[in-house]
């Protein structure tokens, strides 16, 4: 007689509502990028979706703010929220006036705002690393809320996010995609390595299917930057790379749907 062993829900405090809101947020990212890539005429719709996606992600995090603050600390939680909202603010001016897309001032402002978004996230990650090290000290308080990722995994993730912020703010738009995105290719490569090294943790927390999709999402997002710098990838309007970006966001949305579905299944099984 065989017996199926189920992995218990590693996120009992995270509600399905939060997970579905996260999925909806990334789905809006995906739809916005897809509209930009397939429809030549610009409208406010795609940029409104890109701006609303981060808002839904923030609402999802706020719903479970107590568990997130307990795991990450207040400053990390606030910086993560600020970084997500800053990313949404990148697209807000285009939602109001789509015709400014491509203008020098709008491009500079977009790079700067996106850079601030990445730097907020990077600072939050470094604070999270410091918190983890304090909890590992002899006087630290250990418990199930201690960050589960290793120091190396967090370091690679934080450095990758930091490089992205440095690229966007200090390099900025140069007219050469190779110059603009070289650091971001390295940064997202580090994030990808961190995700691959964290596959066991991701599997324990979210389940194997979701873990695989998350890693594929990060790989796809890195790929759209990598393709952009190839001389053979002629895409002056960035539409081909937006196809790839939209696929990355769609994969992220699918990952959260898988996690929410797994949570529902675990809850049903526990009642039997």
C-alpha positions in Angstrom: 0.0 0.0 0.0 1.4 3.4 -1.0 1.0 6.6 0.9 1.2 10.1 -0.5 3.3 12.4 1.6 2.2 16.1 1.3 4.5 18.9 2.2 2.8 21.1 4.8 1.9 24.7 4.1 5.0 26.7 4.9 3.1 29.9 4.8 0.1 29.3 7.1 -0.2 33.1 7.9 -0.3 34.2 4.3 -3.9 34.4 3.1 -5.1 33.2 -0.3 -6.5 36.7 -0.9 -2.9 38.1 -0.7 -1.6 35.4 -3.0 -4.4 36.1 -5.6 -3.8 39.8 -5.4 -0.1 39.2 -6.0 -1.0 37.1 -9.0 -3.4 39.9 -10.3 -0.6 42.5 -9.8 1.8 40.5 -12.0 -0.9 39.7 -14.4 -1.5 43.5 -14.9 2.3 43.8 -15.5 2.1 41.1 -18.1 -1.0 42.5 -19.9 0.5 46.1 -19.9 3.8 44.8 -21.4 1.9 42.7 -24.0 -0.3 45.6 -25.1 2.8 47.8 -25.5 4.5 45.0 -27.5 1.6 44.1 -29.9 -0.3 47.3 -30.4 1.6 50.1 -32.2 -0.7 52.9 -31.2 0.0 54.1 -27.6 -2.8 54.7 -25.2 -3.1 55.2 -21.4 -4.4 51.6 -20.8 -1.1 49.8 -20.9 0.6 52.3 -18.6 -2.4 52.4 -16.2 -2.1 48.6 -15.9 1.7 48.9 -15.2 0.9 51.5 -12.5 -1.9 49.5 -10.9 0.1 46.2 -10.8 2.5 47.5 -8.0 -0.5 48.9 -6.1 -2.1 45.4 -6.0 1.2 43.9 -4.9 1.5 46.5 -2.1 -2.1 45.8 -0.9 -1.3 42.1 -0.9 1.7 42.7 1.4 -0.3 45.1 3.6 -3.0 42.4 4.2 -0.4 40.2 5.9 1.8 43.0 7.3 2.1 41.5 10.7 3.8 38.3 9.5 6.0 40.2 7.1 7.1 42.7 9.7 7.9 39.8 12.1 10.0 38.1 9.4 11.7 41.1 7.9 11.5 43.9 10.4 9.8 47.3 10.0 12.4 49.1 7.9 12.8 46.3 5.4 9.0 46.0 5.1 8.7 49.8 4.5 11.6 49.9 2.0 10.1 47.0 0.1 6.7 48.8 -0.1 8.5 52.0 -1.2 10.5 50.2 -3.9 7.3 48.6 -5.3 5.4 51.9 -5.4 8.4 53.6 -7.0 8.4 51.1 -9.8 4.7 51.8 -10.3 5.5 55.5 -10.4 7.7 54.9 -13.4 4.7 54.4 -15.6 2.3 56.9 -14.0 3.4 59.9 -16.2 2.9 57.9 -19.3 -0.6 56.9 -18.1 -1.4 60.6 -17.9 0.3 61.6 -21.2 1.3 58.6 -23.3 2.8 60.9 -26.0 5.8 61.7 -23.8 7.1 58.2 -24.1 10.6 58.3 -25.6 11.2 62.0 -24.8 14.6 62.8 -23.1 13.1 64.2 -20.0 10.6 61.4 -19.5 13.3 58.7 -20.1 15.7 60.3 -17.6 12.9 60.5 -15.0 11.9 56.9 -15.7 15.4 55.6 -15.3 15.9 57.6 -12.0 12.6 56.5 -10.5 13.3 52.8 -11.4 16.7 53.2 -9.9 15.3 54.5 -6.7 12.9 51.5 -6.7 15.8 49.0 -7.0 17.9 50.9 -4.3 15.0 50.7 -1.9 14.7 47.0 -2.4 18.5 46.5 -2.1 18.7 48.5 1.1 15.8 46.4 2.5 17.7 43.2 1.6 20.9 44.3 3.3 18.9 45.2 6.4 17.3 41.7 6.2 20.8 40.2 6.0 21.9 42.1 9.1 18.7 41.0 10.9 19.5 37.4 10.1 23.0 37.7 11.3 21.9 39.2 14.6 19.4 36.4 15.1 22.2 33.9 14.6 24.3 35.5 17.3 24.4 33.9 20.8 22.2 36.7 22.1 19.8 36.6 19.1 16.3 35.3 19.4 15.7 32.4 17.1 12.4 31.1 15.9 10.3 30.2 12.9 10.3 33.9 11.8 14.0 34.0 11.2 14.8 34.5 7.5 15.3 31.0 6.0 17.5 32.0 3.1 21.2 31.6 3.6 23.6 34.5 3.8 25.0 33.7 0.4 21.6 33.5 -1.2 20.6 36.9 0.2 24.0 38.4 -0.6 23.7 37.5 -4.3 20.1 38.7 -4.4 21.0 42.0 -2.7 24.1 42.6 -4.9 22.0 41.9 -8.0 19.3 44.3 -7.0 21.9 46.9 -6.1 23.7 46.7 -9.5 20.3 47.3 -11.2 19.8 50.4 -9.2 23.3 51.7 -9.9 22.9 51.0 -13.6 19.7 52.9 -13.8 20.8 55.9 -11.8 24.5 56.4 -12.5 24.6 54.9 -16.1 21.1 55.9 -17.2 20.0 56.3 -20.8 23.1 56.5 -23.1 21.8 55.7 -26.5 23.6 52.4 -26.4 21.7 49.4 -25.1 25.0 47.6 -24.3 26.1 50.5 -22.0 22.6 50.9 -20.5 22.0 47.3 -19.6 25.4 45.7 -19.0 25.2 46.1 -15.2 21.5 45.0 -15.3 22.5 41.8 -17.2 25.0 41.1 -14.4 22.6 42.1 -11.7 19.8 39.9 -12.9 22.2 37.0 -13.5 23.1 37.2 -9.8 19.4 37.3 -8.9 18.9 34.2 -11.1 21.8 32.4 -9.4 20.3 33.3 -6.0 16.9 31.9 -7.1 18.6 28.6 -8.4 20.5 28.2 -5.1 17.3 28.9 -3.2 15.3 26.2 -5.1 15.0 23.9 -2.1 13.7 26.8 0.1 11.3 27.9 -2.7 10.1 24.3 -3.0 9.5 24.0 0.7 7.6 27.2 0.9 5.7 27.2 -2.3 5.8 23.7 -3.7 7.9 22.3 -6.6 5.7 23.5 -9.5 5.7 27.1 -8.2 9.4 27.0 -7.5 10.2 25.9 -11.0 7.9 28.6 -12.5 9.5 31.3 -10.2 13.0 30.4 -11.5 11.8 30.4 -15.1 10.3 33.8 -14.5 13.6 35.2 -13.3 15.4 33.5 -16.2 13.0 35.0 -18.7 13.2 38.5 -17.2 17.0 38.3 -17.4 16.7 37.1 -21.0 14.9 40.2 -22.2 17.8 42.4 -21.1 20.4 40.0 -22.5 18.6 39.9 -25.9 18.4 43.7 -26.0 22.2 44.1 -26.1 22.8 41.6 -28.9 23.7 43.3 -32.2 21.6 40.8 -34.1 18.5 41.6 -32.0 17.3 44.6 -33.9 14.5 46.1 -31.9 14.6 49.9 -31.9 11.1 50.1 -30.4 11.8 47.4 -27.8 8.7 45.5 -28.8 10.4 42.1 -29.1 11.9 42.5 -25.7 8.5 43.5 -24.3 7.2 40.2 -25.5 9.8 38.4 -23.4 9.2 40.8 -20.4 5.4 40.1 -20.6 6.1 36.4 -20.5 8.3 36.8 -17.4 5.5 38.6 -15.6 2.9 36.1 -16.7 5.1 33.3 -15.3 5.3 35.2 -12.0 1.5 35.5 -11.9 1.1 31.7 -12.6 3.5 31.0 -9.8 1.4 32.8 -7.2 -1.8 31.1 -8.6 -0.1 27.8 -8.1 0.8 28.7 -4.5 -2.7 29.9 -3.8 -4.1 26.7 -5.3 -1.7 24.6 -3.2 -2.8 26.5 -0.1 -6.5 25.8 -0.9 -5.7 22.1 -1.4 -3.8 21.8 1.8 -6.6 23.5 3.7 -9.1 21.1 2.2 -6.9 18.1 3.0 -6.5 19.2 6.6 -10.3 19.2 7.2 -10.6 15.5 6.2 
